[in-house]
Amino acid sequence: SLRGSWRLRSGNGSLSLRADVPGCVHTALLRRGLIQDPYYRFNDVMYRWISLDNWTYSRTFKTPFDVRKWQKVNLVFDGVDTVAQILLNNVTVGRTDNMFNRYSFDITSVIKEVNFVEVHFLSAISYAAEQSRCHKAYSIPPACPPPEQKGECHVNFIRKEQCSFSWDWGPSFPTQGIWKDVRIEAYNHYHLIYFSVTPFFVTSVQQWCLEIESVFDVVSSKPIAGRVTVNIPKLQTQQTFSVKLQPGEGSIVLLVNINKTSAVEAWWPNGHGKQTGYNMKTTFIMEAGYQIEKFSKAYFRTVELVQEPIPGSPGLSFYFRINGRPIFLKGSNWIPADSFQDRVTYDTLRLLLKSAADANMNALRVWGGGVYEQDEFYDICDEIGIMIWQDFMFACALYPTDQNYLASVRAEVLHQVRRLKSHPSIILWSGNNENEAAISSNWFSIPHAKREIYIRDYLMLYVKNIREIVLSEDRSRPFIASSPTNGLESVKEGWISQDPYDTHYGDTHFYDYSNDCWNWTMYPKTRFASEYGFQSWPSFSTVKKVSSAEDWSYISNFSLHRQHHDSGNVQMLQEVGYHFKLPQSTDPVKRFKDTIYLTQVMQAQCTKTETEFYRASQSEIIKGEGHTMGALYWQLNDIWQAPSWASLEYGGKWKLLHYFAQNFFAPLLPVAYEDQGVLYIYGVSDLHVDQKLTLRVDVHAWSSLEPVCTLAKEGVIVKAQSAVPIYKESISDVLERCRNCTRKSCVITFCLVGDDGLQSPTNHFFLSSLKDAVGLEKTQLSASVSKQDDTYIFVLQTTAIAPFVSLDVGSIKGRFSDNGFLMTEKKKVVVFYPWESTSVEELENSLTLTSLLDVV
């Protein structure tokens, strides 16, 4: 391995420093104290010079073996970011131009006992500009990002993390560096490069089988024969194969039939069963060269993307069947966890992914403007049952298709599919993010006469190249060309449909920041909602780390600088203003904190309304629309400390939205909506069996902690894996039944309870905007904190009904069991799960309790 300490120097040699590999220039400069935190205040713009320079990594190393004894020696880079020339002992051994590719350079004739390796980087910004300049025949839009993103141009001309040139939630830090492992590999005879295991269920014989693919580099000039033994002890399965490896690079595919007498436990998504994996040992014993022992895990699961006609509805369904069972996908969209990938550790990933599972999610979409995530990301998803919709890394742009570019993309796709296809968590390959829509809705104002050129490029890239490779390399999971797409209908229309947002086909992305988000009629009754969401600000403790006191106002230069989405800060206030009074405090810091709190309340309540609408639409067709089978809101996580659509702040802190998600994604949930003066409640269930439950409906006056009236409807049948109407009453009847109630003075809460302790979260339904509520009084909220085992218990007390009660312990890492809730009882117990060691005293000193009436 060549990990560890390298030298790093700037283009003109004026800066020279020690740098870690894997790593990048920015983090190296930061660790040596040569720059401040790049995320601090306006540093993203101040540090542009770093990305504009051409840096060089170098080191000497001793060869730990006798060079003469090995037939082949390779210098292998798992990831180079991005454009570089690689020299060993002053000889150019190769060049790189793709961050997502694995590069192996033959150095057999160049390596000595003591070696000097250099990686000369070219600025990604200048490379992208040069590539664009050279593409003379026609332009490839978009040229530059919108000005509020403060980003760099022509990112579509470089195979690099697309959001590293800026995005509408992230900064521009076009990094340079060796971002993954680098090593020397020496071998005789043969060498194993890729090893993958994919499961299939053969229905004709009712038997599982595994397809094992091994990709080898064979150095000898004639074929090498031998035996391969596959052993899965727990499944009493052992098979031996005779194989012959041909010279050069090639693969062998083995089919292992699982012993029929063994009970195979399948891999299930979170909330639907266990994530069983079986230890497997594959041994290669060849007539020449070493014996190779490969230890891996075998998982058994099937996935189908079902697109079939639906009775009573034009179009086609769009849902996933896992192991033969239709599964409603609940989750979010994943973006890179940091602008500097070397800072994304196993612990970072574990914390974010565990938070997704803890919020009852079973799926994430790895979005196409970031990176193909590291192996550990998918390992964790395999282990905790998070299904992955995997985009290829193309987003919101058109792309070139010249021969060099296509060759680079083909290598990238081949490498990534081979690297990742063994993961049961990955259930779908998707060609790009929003590029079908970009052409069909003409985002880039392409004149009609020129449209054909871009359509031809689109087909060349996603259909003739990417799709072809995916289909030949991986038959175990579905592929779609874009998102949003009309699926099979898009294919029928030549891969670019007239309206990729059509609710009758495929998936949709939906955003609306100007209409009232509490009004469910504005949402599309789609087959699958793969993107939707609302912005909010991260909590004050998160903002504080990267700002100074003069920044702490919603209209400061800093607040404007951090907002990369056009009019984003104004849109949030507009959305807040529909239902809440805007903060008026004369203390600017209090006003800033109150505004942050309200944007989080708004985001949580908006996303809740929309997600509940999607979940409640899964079993019905209304006016030809419905059967919604997925809700993935935008977005799960943050790349830095800034306003965004995320539910997890940079560093992992849960926003109120994430606490709400834990409830709106609960396996059993009652959902209410109002239509023409009538209140409807649906029972939504992901459980595998029908449930006989009691629906409790309480009506509270804002002015009293005692419910005005309660109703218990017994024997309610909530069907397995469906959404069914379980209650209906006109609002006027509710108000009359609960005398003393008006729309403005009362609120409805409701939950489902079973005999065996099964219980849904308590949900709420507002009868009016809270800015119009009558009888809400400022409450005295208090909390006592005590330690219990590894957790802390917060006992909350209130003197009046308190909406959106928020507990915030600043920058102490951890999460609460519940937050942002409507407190309708005098006392409530909330558990705090710490992610680092803390104490009662620390928590008490850091605690801020806020409810809606604390905002003035």
N, C-alpha and C positions, 0 to 999 in steps of 0.2 A: 504493500500500500504506500502511496505517496501522499497520504493525508498528513496534516500537521503544518509545520512552519515553513513558509515560503518567503521570498523577498518580493516586494511590490514596489514598482517605481512609476512615476508619472511620465508623460510623453517626452518632456525635455530633461528628465532626470533631476529636476529641482526637489522632488519629494521622493524619499526612499524609506521604506519601513518594513517591519515584519508583518506578515499577514497569514491568517489561518486558512487552510483549505480542508474541507469545503468552506467557501465564503465568498464575499464580494468586496469591492473597493470601498463602498460606503461603510460597511461594518468594520473593516480593517482600520479606516481612518478614525472611526468613532472609538474603537478599542484602544487606539494609541493616543487618544485625547487630542487629535488634530482637528476634529470638528465637534460641534455640539450634537445633541439628539436631532437627527434629521427631521423628526416630526414636530420639533418645537416651533411654535409660532409660524413664521414665514420662511422657514429654512428650506422647504421644498423648492422655492424659487431662488433663494440665496445660494443653494448648492448645485445649481445647474451646471457649473463649471466641471464638476466631477464627471458627469456623464458625457460632456463634450470632449474630454481629454481621451487620449489613447494610452491605456495602462499596460504594463508588462509584469507578469508573474514569472518568477524564476527560482530554481533551487538546484543544488547539487545532491546527488545520491550515489551511494555505493551499491553495486549489484550484489545481492545477497546469495548469489549462486555462480557456478562456473558457466559462463556464457557458452562455451564451446560444447557443453553437454546437451544443449537444447536445440531441437530442430526449428522451433519457432518462438519468437519473443514478441509480444504485442504491448503497446502502450495504450491503455484503455481509459477513456473518459466517460463516465456515466452521464455527465451533464456539463456542457460548456456554455456559458452565457456571454455572448452568443457568437460574434464574428471574430475569429482568431486564426493566427498562423502559429503552428507548433514546431519548434526546433529542438532537436536532440543533438548535442555536441556540434552545434552550428550547422546542422543539416536539417532542411525543412522536411518533416516527416508527414505533415498533413495540414489541412485547413478545416475550419468548422464554420457553419453559417446557420445552425439550427439548435436552439436551446433544448428542444424536446427529443433530440436524437442521442443515440449512444454511439461514440466514435471509438473504433479500434484501429490503431496504426501499427503496421508491421515495422518493427525496429531491429529485426534479427541482425541485419548487416551493420547497424549503426551503434548498437549498445556496446559499452566497454566496462571495465571494472569500476571506474569512477566516471560519473556522467553529469552533464549540465543540461537541464531541461528549461526551455523558455516558452511561455505562451504570450504572444504579442496580440493584444486586443485592439480592435478598431471600434471607435465610438459607434454605438448602435444608432444614434441620432444621425450621424453623418453617413453611415452605411445605408440607412433607410432612404435618406434624401437622394443619395447617389443612385440607388436602385430605381427610384421613382423617375429621376432625370433620364436614365437610360431607357426607360420604357416609353419610347417616343411615339409609337403608333397611335395610342389613345390613352387617356388618363384613367386611373383606377381610383375612384372616390371611396371614402372621403379623404381629402388631402390632409386636413388638420382637424383637431378636436375643437368644440366650441370654446370661445375665449374664457368662460368661467371655469373651465377645467385646468387652465394654466398648464397645458400639456405640450407634447412634441408631435411633429407631423409624420405622416407616411408610415405608421406602424404596420399597415397591412403589407408592406414590402419586406418585412423581416420576420423570420420564424422565431418569435420571442413572445413571452407573456404580453398579450395585447394591452392589458390595463397598466403595464409599467410605463406607458407613455401618457398616462392619466386616464381617469374614467369619471363618471358623474358621482362617484362616492369615494374616489381615491386620488392620491397624489401622483405626480410624474417623477419617478426615480428609475430611469433606464439604466439598470445595473450592468456592471461588467464583473465577471469572476468565474471561478471554477466552482459551480454551485452544487455539484454532487461528487461522489467518490472518484478517485483517480488511482490507477494501480498498474503494475507490470504483471503480465501473465506469460509464463513460459511453459511450453509443453512439447512432448514428443507424441507421435502417432495421432492422437485425437484429443479433442477438448470439447466439453459440453458448454454451449453458450446460453441456450434457453431451455427451460423445462416447464411444461404446463400440464395440468390435469383438468379436463372438463367432463361433467357428468351428462349422461343421457338415460332416459327411461324408455326401454323398448316395450311398447304396449302389446305387441303381438305375443311376446313370451312373458310379459309381466316381470321384467327383470331390469335392474340397474346395470349400466356398464360405464366404464370410464375410458375416455380417450386420452392417452398419454402421448404427448408430442415432445420429442427431444431434438433440438437443433445442434448439430455438431460442426466443428471445423476439423476436417481430416487432413493431416499434413503429409501422410505417406502417399506415395505415388500409386499404390494399388489398394483395392478395397480391404477393409479390416472386418473380419468375421468375429462373432462372439455371441454371448447370451445375456439376456436381460431378465432379471427376476423381480416381480412386483409382489410385495407382501403387505396385506392389511390384516393383522392378527385378529382384531376385534370382529371382523366379518368373515373369519375363517376362509379368507381368499388369498391364494397364492398361485401365480402363473409365471411360467418361464417361456421366453420366446427366443428363437434363433434369429439373429439380425446380421445384416451386412452393411457396413458404412462405406459409401462411395467417397473417393477423393474430393477435396474441396468442401465448400459449405453445403450442408443438406440436412434433411430432417427424416426421422423415422417416427411413424405413428403406430402405437400399440393399442389394441382394444382389450380391456380387461373386463370379463364378465363377473359380476359379484355373485358369490355363492347364494343360491336361492333359498337355502335353509336359514340364512342369517336374516334377522329382522333389521332392515336398514332404517335408521332414523334420518329423516330429511332435515335440511336446513330451512328454517322459517324466519320471516321478518319479525322484528320486535313486535310483541303483542299478539303474535299468532302461533307461537310455539318455540321450541328450543333451537339454538344455533349449533347443532351437533356437527363436529368434524372428526374424522378418523385418521389416526396416525398411519402413515404409509411409508414403506421403505422400498426404494427402487435401486437395484444393484446392477451395474454394468460390468460384466467380466469379459474383456476382449482378449483375442489371442496375442495382442501386442499392447504395451502401455499399461497404465495404472488401472486398478479397479476403482470405479466411482460409486460412492454410496450417496444417494440423494434422499434426504428425509423431508417429507412434505405432509400436508393435510389433504384429505379427500373429503369433499362436501357433496351432498346429493340434493340437488334442487333443479326443478325445471322452470322455465319462464316462457310464457307466450304473450305476445301483444295482440289482443283480440280486436279485430275490426270487422264487424259483421252487421248486417241489417238489423234494425230494431223495429218491432211492430209498432205502428202508430207514429213513426218518426222518419222523416227523410234522412238520408245520410247513413253513417256507420258508427258503431260504438268505438270506443278507444279506451281499453283498460287492460290491466296486467293480470294474468293468471299465474300464480306461483304454486307449483306442485298440484296443478289442477283446480286450485281454489281462487276465485276472483278476490283481489285485494284492493281496497281503497287506499291509495297512497297519501299519507299525511306527512307533511314535512316542509322543506324549505330549499333555498338555493345556496350553494357554497361558493364563496369567492376565496382568493388567496388570503391566508391568515396574517400576512405581513408583506410589505414591499421588498423585504430582504429575506429570501427563503431560508438562508442559513440560521435565522432566528426562530424558525418554525420547528420546535423540538417535538419529540414524541409526547411529552407532557402537554404541550400546547394543543396538539391534535386531540389527545385523549380527553382533555377538559371540554373542548368545544363539542366533540362528538358525543360524549357522555351527556352533556347538557341537552343535546338534541333528543337522545333516547329518553332522558328524564322528563322531557316535555311531551312524551307519548308519540314522538315522531317515528316513522318507520322508513322514511326515504329522504334522500337529498339529491339535488341535481348539481353535479360538478360542472359549473358554467364555463362556456367556451371562450371566455376572454382572459382566463387565468392560466393555470398550469395543470398538466396531468399530475395528480397528487403523488406524494411519495408512497412507497410500498406500505409503510406503517399505517397510513391513512386507511387504506383498503383492508389491511389486517384487522384494524380496530372495528371497521364496519362489519367485516365477516363475523367478528366475535360478539358484537352487540346487536346485530340484526338490522343494520341500516342499509336499505336497498339504494343502489347508486344508479342514477341516470347519468351516463357519462358522455358529455359533449366532446367532440374534437375541437382543437383550439383555434377556432375562427369565429369572430364576433362582430356584428354590426358594421360590416364593411364588404366591399367587393375585393377580390384577390386576383393577383396575376396568375397566368398559367403557362409561362415560358418553360422551356425544357428543364433548366437548372432548378427552378422553383418546384416544379412537379417532382423531380427526382428527389429533392430534399424532403418534400412532404410524404412521398411514398415510403422513404426510409423511416421517417418519423412514425407513420401509422403502423407500419410493419413492426417496428420496435415496441410501440406502446401496446398494441394488441397482444403480442407475444408475452410481454411483461405482465399484463394485467388479466388475461383471460381466465386464469384459474380461480379468480375471486368470485365466490357465489353472490357477494353483495352487488356486483355489477349486473344489472338486469337489462340494460339497453345501451347501445351505441347511437349517438346522434351527431350528424355531420357538422352542424354549426349552430350558432345562436342568431336568429332573426334575419338571416341573409336571404331566405326565400321571400320573407315579407319586405325586405329592403328593395328587392327588384319588383315584386308585384305591386307594392304601394308607391314605387318610384321615389324613395327617400332622397335620392341624390339628383333629382331633376334631370334624368337622362332623356335626351330627345328621342322621340319614337323611332326614328330611323336608325339610331345606334343601339337600340335595345337588344337586338339579336346577338351582337358581339358579346354582351355581358351574360346573356342567357347561355350562350355557347361555353363561355368560361366557367359558369356555374356548373353546368353538366360535366364538363371536363374534370373539374376539381372534385366535386362531391360524389358524382355518380360513376364516372368512368375510372376514377383513381381510388378515392377513399373507400367507396362502397365495394368496389371489386376486391380490394385487399381484405376488407373486413369479412366479406362473404367467403373468400378462399381460406382465411385463417381461423375463422370462428363460426361454426354452425350452431353454437349452443345458445345464442341469444339474438333478439331482434335488432334491426338497424332502421333508423329513420334519417332522412337527409337533413332536416332542419327542425328548429323549434322557434316559433309555432309553425305547425304544418297541418295540412289536411290528410296526412297519412296516405292511404291507398288512393284517395281522390287526387292528391297532389301528383302522385305517380302517373295516374291516368291522364292528368292535364299536362304531362310533359315535365313533371317535377317542380313546376312553378305554378301554383294554383292562382285563380283570379283573386281569391280572398282567403289567405292562410288563417285569418281570424274567425272563419265561419264556425259557428257553434255546433253545427251538425256533424263535423268531422274533426278528428285529431285533437290537438291541444291548442290552448289560447294563452296569450299574455294580455293582461288588462290593467290599465292605469287610468285613473281619473281623479285629479286633485281639486277640481273646481266644484263638483256637485257634492251634495250632502251624503257623506259615507254611511250614515245610519239608515239611509233609504235603500233597502235591499233590491228595489226594482231596477237600480242602475247597473247591477252586475250581470254578466253574461251567463245564461244557463247552459254552460259549456259541457262537453264530454270530459274535459280534463283541464284544470287550471294549473299551468306549470309556472306561471309568474304573475304576481299581483302584489300590491303593497303600498305603504305610506311611509313617509319619512318621519323621523323624530330626532331630537338632540340626545347625545349620550349624557349620562349624569354628570353633575358638576365636578365630582371627584375625579372623573376621567378627563374632562376638559382642562381641569386645573393643572394637570401634569405637563401640559404642553402650551400653557398660556401665562400671561402676567396680569396683574390686577387691572390694568387699563383695558384688557380685552373682555372683561366680564360684563358684557352687555350684548343684547340680541342684535344691536345695530352697529357694533364696533367693526373696525376694519378686519379684525381677526374673524369675527363671526361671518362676515361676508366672504372672506378669503377661504374659509373652510368649506363653505357651501358650493359644491361643484355642479349642482343641478340648477338650471335656469329658473329663477324666481322661487327657489325651494323654500327659503325662509318665510317669504310672503305667503306661499301656498299653505304652509303649516298653520300660520296664524289664521288664515281664512277658514281652514277646516276646523280649527279649535273654536273659532268664533261662532260657528253654527250652533254650538250647544253649551259653550262655557263663556263666562265673563273673562275678558282678557285682563292680565295683571296690570294694576295701576299704581303699585307701590312707588313712593318717592325715593326709596332706597334702591339705587340701581342694581346692586348685587342681589338683593332679595327679588327684585323684579326679574332678573336674569334666571335665577334659580326657579322661580314660580313658572316662568315661561318654559324652561326645560321640562319641568314636571308636567305641565299641561300638554306639551307636544308628545310626551310619552303616554299620557292617558289617552289622548286623541288617537295616536297610532295603534294602541292596544285595542281600543274600542272599535275603531274602523276595521282593523284586520279581523277581529272577532266576528263582526257582523258579516263580513264577506265570506270568511271561512265557514261559518255556520250555515250560510246560504248554500255553499257548495256541498257540504256534507248532507244537508237536508234534501238536496236534489238528486241523491244517488239512485233512488228507487222509482222515481216518477218521470213521466213525460207530460209536459204541459205545452200546448200549442207546438208540438213537434220537437220540443227541446228538453234536455235533461239527461238522466243517467250519468251524472257527473261522477267520475271515479278517481279523482286525484285533486289534491289541493296543496300546492307547493308555493308558499309565499316567498316574495323577494324581500329580504335576503336573510340568511342565518347570521353571518358573522361580519366583522369589520376589519379593514386593512390598516386603519389608523383612527385617531380620535377626531371624529367629525360627524356632522349630521348625516344620516343615511337611513336606508330602509331596514337596517339590521335589527334583530332582536337580541343579539349578544354584542356587547361593546368590545372594543379592542382591549384585550386582557381577559375577556371571558365573563365580565359582570353581566348579569341578566337585566335587561330592560324590563319594564312592566309588560311589554308585548310577550316576552318569553314566558313569564308567569301566566299570562292569559292563555298562551298556546298550550300549556300543560292542561288547562281545563278545556279549551275548545277542541283539542285533539284527544280528549279522554275516550277510552274504549266504549263507555256508555254515557250518553249525554242527551238531556232534553233541550230542544232548541225552540225558541218562540219567535214568531214574527206576526206583524199585523197586516191584514189585507182588507181594505174597504171597511174599516171599523170593527173587524172581527179578529180576535186573538186566536192564533193557531199554535199548538205545541206539538212538535214531532219528537218521537223517540228514535235517537240515532244509535246504532250499535255496530261494533266491530267484533262482537263476541260470536263464537261459533255455534251457540245454541240459543233457541228462543228463551225469553225471560218473562216470567209473570211477576209484575212489579206494582208498587203503589206510587202514583204520582201525587206529590204534595205541592199545592199551590198556596203561597202566602201572600197576602196583600198588606203592605206596611204604609202607614202614613209617615211622611218625612219627619214629622214632629214627635214621633213616639217609638220607643224601642219594643213596645208590645205590638204584635201584628193586629191589624184591624179585623181581618177575618182569615180563616184558613180553610182549606178544602183538601180532602184526601180522596182520590179516585183509585179504588182498589181493582185488582185483577186486570191491570193494563198489560196487554201482550206486546212486548217489543221484540220484533222478529230478528233472528240472527242476521248479521251482516247486511243491514238495510236501514232505511229511514222511513218510518211510518207515522201518519198523523195519529195522535193519541188523545187530543183534547181540543175543543173548539168552544168559544163563547164570545159573544159580542162585548166589546169594551164597555158599552153603556150598561149591559147587564152586570158585568163585574163591578162597576162603580156603584150600581144600585144595590147589589147584594152586599157590598161593603159600604154601608151608609157612612156618611162623613167623607167620602172620597171623591176627589176630582182628578182629572189627568195630571194636574200640576202638583197636587198634594200627596199623591201616592205612587208607590213603586211595587212591582210584582217580582217575587222570587219563587223559584220552583226547583224540585229535584226528584229523582227516581230512587226508590228504596226497595230492596229485595229482602226476603225472609232470612237469607243466609249471610247477612252482613254486606251483601253487594250494594254499593251506593254510587250514584253519579255525583259529580260536583254540583253545588247549588248554583243555578244560573239566575240571571236577572233580566228584567225587561223594563225599560224606561217608557213611561207614558207621555213624557214631554221632555223638552230640552232641560238640562239641569240649570241653565241660566234662568229659566222661568219657574223653577221649583218653588213651591210655597211650603213654609214650615221647617225648612232646613235651618238648623241652628249651629253656631260654632260650638264644637265639642271640646271637652277636655280629654285629650288622648294621653294615656300614660302606659309605660311598659316596665315590667320587672324582668331581669335577666338572670338565669341560673344555668349551671352546667349539668349535663346529664350524659354520662359516658363520653362519646366523641362529639356530641352535639351540644347546642345551647338552646334553652327554652325561653322564648319571649312570651310573657303573659300580658296581653293588651287589654286595657280597660277603656271604655268610652262612656260619656254621659248622654250621648245622643247618637242617632243614626249618622254614620260617617261614610260618604262615598269615596271610593278610590284611595283607601288607606295604604300609604306607601312607607315601608321600613327601609332605611338606607343607612348602611354602616360605613359609608365612605369608601376608602380604598382597602378595607379588610377583605381579603379574598374568601368568597364563599357564596352560598345562596340560601334563600329562605324556602320553606315548604309551600308558602303561599304569599302573595303580595299584590297590591293594587286592588284589593277586594272591597266589596260593599259590606260594611260592618253593621249588622242589624241586631246584634246581641251585645249585652254589657261587656262580655268577656270573650276573648278569643285567644287560643294558644297557637303560636307559630314557632316552628323549629328552624334553627339556623344550622346549616351544614358547612363547617369551615373547610377551606381548601388549603389552609396553612395554620400553624399554631397561633392561637389568640387567647384572650382571657375575658372573663366577665367584665372586668374593669375597662379593658380596651373597647369592648363592644358598647358598654354603657356610655363611654365618653364620645364614641363616634356616631351614636345613633341619632338620626333625624327622623321624626315621625311627621308625615304630612298627610292631610286629607284635603278634599276639594275646598273646604271653607277656610283653609289656611292661606289660600291664594286671595290676596286683596288688591 
